[in-house]
């Protein structure tokens, strides 16, 4: 009998072992088919990356005017609500500015009231000048009547002088009366002209004074409004000495100290939000063809582990890769160029309810799976 291979001989002599091997091979094949079917049914079209990080719209707290820090009411890692007081600047100068602006406003109101009274007085003077004109004209008419009477007396005496009935003295007296009446008439005429000129000047003054207050009241006067604007600005500067939180979040990177002199725009601290966070997932360029806005996303964080699954939606794809906007962009025109697979940030919105139940922090890493079958 020829020699047999030891393994064949062993299998031939051990049928139970051969049957076990066949069952094992069949199990492996069945498991592979099941895994393939499961992948085709559930995992095919799902794009995954662990190069993803939590982001948020942080707020940098800066003063809007220079000043000395009088109080610092928060510390690092402290949670604050929107509107909470963070820092208080010394407000002595601002209070003085408010007091000065209030005084200037009171003066502007007083000047407007004085202008109104001056306009009334000017109109009264103009009306009085019209009365002066009437009185002067009345005196002029009286003087003209006296002159006409004197001239009539002179004519009668001149007619009688030829017959000797009138003496030379009476004739001279009549002529003197005519001259006096004529002088009185000229004086009355000058008085009328003077009263007319005075009335014209008074009317011009009244018009000028009235123009300052015409169609205006205490609240619409330009001077009053300008003074009110200065007061509003002073009060705004006073309010800005109290620096409040623009958003709710966690105090981070606090750089302000008590007694520090700060200029307008100096960074004091950063507020990192706990709500409204998002995830930026950096997918390879070869994965992007299957990703589009609106697709559902499942995410897990290292902070809470695999038991907590976040759900979200793709918001959009960035306009360029990180290397395209780097401070020193890659120079691929050199001779030692080596292709590097680029990644593009994909913005993903988180479910607010899940985020509230399981809070995250900006910068934490996430594992992201996008359902690209949609």
Secondary structure, DSSP 8 states (H G I E B T S, - for coil): -----HHHHHHHH-HHHHHHHHHHHHHHHHHHHHHHHHIIIIITTEEEEEEEEEE---EEEE-SS-EEEEEE---TT-EE-TT-EEEEE--HHHHHHHHHHHHHHHHHHHHHHHHHHHHHHHHHHHHHHHHHHHHHHHHHHHHHHHHHHHHHHHHHHHHHHTTT-S-HHHHHHHHHHHHHHHHHHHHHHHHHHHHHHHHHHHHHHHHHHHHTTTT--TTT-HHHHHHHHHHHHHHHHHHTTEEE-SSSEEEES----TT-EE-TT-EEEEEE-SSS-EEEEEEETTTGGG--TT-EEEEEETTTEEEEEEEEEEEEE-SS-TGGGSSS---TTSTT------EEEEEEEE-HHHHHHS---TT-EEEEEEETT-
